Amino acid sequence: MGNARVLAFYITLCVIAFVTSKIIIAVLIYRRWQRKNLVIQDSLSSGKLVMFRSPKMKSLKYSMFLKKTMKLSNKDRIGSGGYGTVYRLTISESVSFAVKRLNRGSAEQDRGFERELEAMGDIKHRNIVTLHGYYTAPHYNLLIYELMPNGSLDAVLHSKLLASIS
């Protein structure tokens, strides 16, 4: 009888320790996510701006960033393709971004869009353009990338291809 009580006590203690550890892990993961992302709700256009924290983004005023993003026009356009139009967003003389505008799909596509972008925000590789954030609004989505100073990969590949054919 005494051994059964001791065994029950140890099992109870282990279950409590297991549940407590899972709660602590969930809280730590949530706090890490909060430190990594900054989410700003835009009341004017009912949009949501998510910026992945990086050294380039630390000195950026998000209200100014959002205001300049909303003022993009055809004169800022640097390219277009099957998935959308790309604009140059110049914040200051030393800070510029490439902003790709995509038309919105269904609600299910939008949830998948946000999940995929969260994963892409974690990718840091020298051969992949850095995704700094995204903006979702009722009629369109914006992807905010690092601006490549030497132009697009498409232009580089096609100019080399045309030079080798000639």
C-alpha positions in Angstrom: 0.0 0.0 0.0 2.9 2.4 0.8 4.6 1.6 -2.5 1.5 2.4 -4.4 1.2 5.8 -2.8 4.8 6.7 -3.5 4.4 5.5 -7.1 1.2 7.6 -7.6 3.0 10.6 -6.1 5.9 10.2 -8.5 3.6 9.8 -11.5 1.6 12.9 -10.5 4.9 14.9 -10.0 6.1 13.8 -13.5 2.8 14.7 -15.2 2.8 18.2 -13.5 6.5 18.7 -14.5 5.7 17.7 -18.1 2.7 20.0 -18.4 4.6 22.9 -16.8 7.5 22.4 -19.2 5.2 22.5 -22.3 3.6 25.7 -21.0 7.0 27.3 -20.5 8.2 26.2 -24.0 5.0 27.7 -25.6 5.5 31.0 -23.8 9.2 31.2 -24.9 8.3 30.4 -28.5 5.6 33.1 -28.5 8.0 35.7 -27.0 10.6 34.8 -29.6 8.0 35.3 -32.4 7.1 38.7 -30.9 10.7 39.8 -30.9 11.3 38.6 -34.5 8.2 40.3 -36.0 6.6 43.7 -35.7 3.0 43.8 -36.6 1.3 47.1 -37.4 -2.4 47.5 -38.1 -3.2 50.3 -40.6 -6.5 51.9 -39.8 -6.7 53.8 -43.1 -6.7 50.9 -45.5 -7.6 48.1 -43.1 -4.3 46.5 -43.8 -1.6 44.7 -41.7 2.1 45.4 -42.0 4.5 42.7 -40.7 8.2 43.6 -40.6 10.8 41.0 -39.8 13.3 42.5 -37.4 16.7 43.0 -39.0 19.6 45.6 -38.6 18.4 47.4 -41.7 14.9 47.8 -40.2 15.9 49.1 -36.8 16.2 52.7 -37.6 13.1 52.8 -39.8 10.0 54.7 -38.8 7.1 52.4 -39.7 4.5 55.2 -40.1 6.8 56.9 -42.7 7.4 53.5 -44.4 3.7 52.8 -44.6 3.0 56.3 -46.0 5.7 56.0 -48.7 4.5 52.5 -49.6 0.9 53.8 -50.2 2.3 56.6 -52.5 4.0 54.2 -55.0 3.2 55.0 -58.6 4.2 54.0 -62.1 7.2 56.3 -62.0 8.6 54.0 -59.2 8.0 50.8 -61.2 11.1 48.8 -61.9 9.6 45.6 -63.4 6.6 43.4 -63.8 5.9 39.7 -64.3 3.3 37.0 -64.0 2.9 37.4 -60.3 2.8 41.2 -60.0 4.5 44.5 -60.4 7.7 45.5 -58.6 8.4 49.1 -57.4 11.4 50.8 -56.0 10.6 52.3 -52.5 13.2 54.8 -51.5 13.1 55.7 -47.8 16.4 57.7 -47.7 19.5 58.1 -49.8 20.9 54.9 -48.3 17.8 52.8 -47.7 15.8 51.4 -50.6 13.5 48.4 -51.0 11.9 46.4 -53.8 8.1 46.2 -53.2 6.2 43.6 -55.2 2.4 44.1 -55.4 0.2 41.0 -55.7 -3.5 40.8 -56.2 -5.3 39.0 -53.4 -7.0 35.6 -53.7 -9.4 33.8 -51.5 -9.3 33.8 -47.7 -7.7 30.3 -47.7 -5.0 31.5 -50.1 -4.3 34.5 -47.8 -3.8 32.3 -44.8 -1.4 30.1 -46.8 0.3 33.3 -48.1 1.0 34.6 -44.5 2.2 31.2 -43.3 4.6 30.9 -46.2 5.9 34.4 -45.7 6.6 33.8 -42.0 8.8 30.8 -43.1 10.5 32.9 -45.8 11.3 35.6 -43.3 13.5 33.1 -41.4 15.6 32.3 -44.5 18.9 34.1 -44.7 21.2 33.0 -47.6 23.6 34.9 -49.8 21.8 33.6 -53.0 18.3 34.5 -51.9 16.9 38.0 -51.8 16.1 39.0 -48.2 12.4 39.3 -47.4 12.0 42.2 -44.9 8.2 42.0 -44.5 4.8 42.1 -46.1 1.6 44.1 -46.1 -1.8 42.7 -46.5 -4.8 44.9 -47.5 -8.3 44.0 -48.7 -7.5 44.1 -52.4 -3.7 43.4 -52.7 -0.6 42.1 -50.9 2.8 43.7 -50.9 6.1 41.8 -50.5 9.0 43.9 -49.2 12.3 42.7 -50.4 15.9 44.0 -50.3 16.6 46.0 -53.5 19.1 44.4 -55.8 21.3 47.2 -57.1 22.4 45.5 -60.3 18.9 44.8 -61.7 16.9 41.7 -62.0 18.1 38.1 -62.5 15.9 38.0 -65.6 17.8 40.9 -67.2 21.1 39.3 -66.4 20.2 35.9 -67.7 18.6 37.2 -70.9 21.4 39.7 -71.7 24.0 36.9 -71.4 21.8 34.5 -73.4 21.5 37.2 -76.2 25.2 37.9 -76.1 26.1 34.2 -76.5 23.6 33.8 -79.5 25.0 36.8 -81.4 
